[in-house]
């Protein structure tokens, strides 16, 4: 299982458009990516323009397929018009333990 987190900031004045784009992307991942286990987007409580994305993928092939999906390619094309590229931080994580309820 592969976990990826991403953080970045929505550009001022682009909040509504960014949220609509995020919701469309989430729907596309849900409908088209069987290798996705979890795909959650969060915004900051103190800074609602700060975004945290938490993704879990079955394996490396699922991550690669995600990057190549048409909806992800399109998101990449509009990213800099909605989000601050200088604020991007992406980290790939390895599971070392968990609690499930």
N, C-alpha and C positions, 0 to 999 in steps of 0.2 A: 504494500500500500504506500502511495506517495502523497504527502501533504505539502501544500504550497500556501504561503501567505503572501499577500501583496497589500501595500499601503500606499495611498496617494491622496492628493487634495483636489477637490472640485474647484474649478476656476470661479471666482466671484461673478455672479450674474448668470451662471450656467447651471444652477442647481436643478431647476425643473427639467431641463433637457437632459442633464446627466442622469437623473433618477429614471426618466423614461427609457433612456438607452440601456441602463443597468437592468431594468425590469424586462426589456425585450431580450437582452442577452441571457438572463437567467432562464426565461421561458425556452429559448433555443437550446441551451445546454440540457435542460430537463427533457426536451422532446427528441433530441438528436444524439446524445452522448451516453451510451450504455456503460462506458467505462468510468463514468463519474459516480462517486459514492456520496459526496456532500459538496454543495456549492453555496456558500453563504456570504452575503454582502452585509456589512454593518457600517453605520455612520457614527461619528463621535457624539457623545452626550454633551460634552462641553464645546466641541467644535464640530458641528454637523456637516461641515465641508470636508472633514477628514474621513476617508473611507478605508475600511479594512476588509479584505476578501480572504475567506478561509475555504480552501479547496482540498478535497480528498479524492484520489484517483486510484483505480484498481492496480495500475502498473505503469511503467514507462511508455508503453504503447498507447495507453489512454491519454497520457499527457501530450504525447506527440500528436495524436489525432485531434485533440482539443485545439492545439496551436494552428492546425491546418484547416479547421472547420471554416466554412464561408462566413458564419456569423462572427467568429473570432477575428478573422482577417478584416472584416468590415469594421469591427470595433477598434482594431489597431489603426485603421485609416482615420477615424474620427477622434481618437483618444486625445490628441494634443489640442483639439478645439474645445474640449470639455474639462480636461484634467491637466494639472501642472506636471509636465514630464520631469521637472527637476525634483519633484517630491517623491518620485517612485522608489519604493524599496520592495524587492521580491526576494523571498527566501524559500528554499526547498528544505523540508524537514524530514527527519527519520523518527519513527515512533519508538519510544523507549518505555512506554507504559500507558495504561488507561484504566478508567473506571466506567463501567456501563451500568445503567439502572433500568 
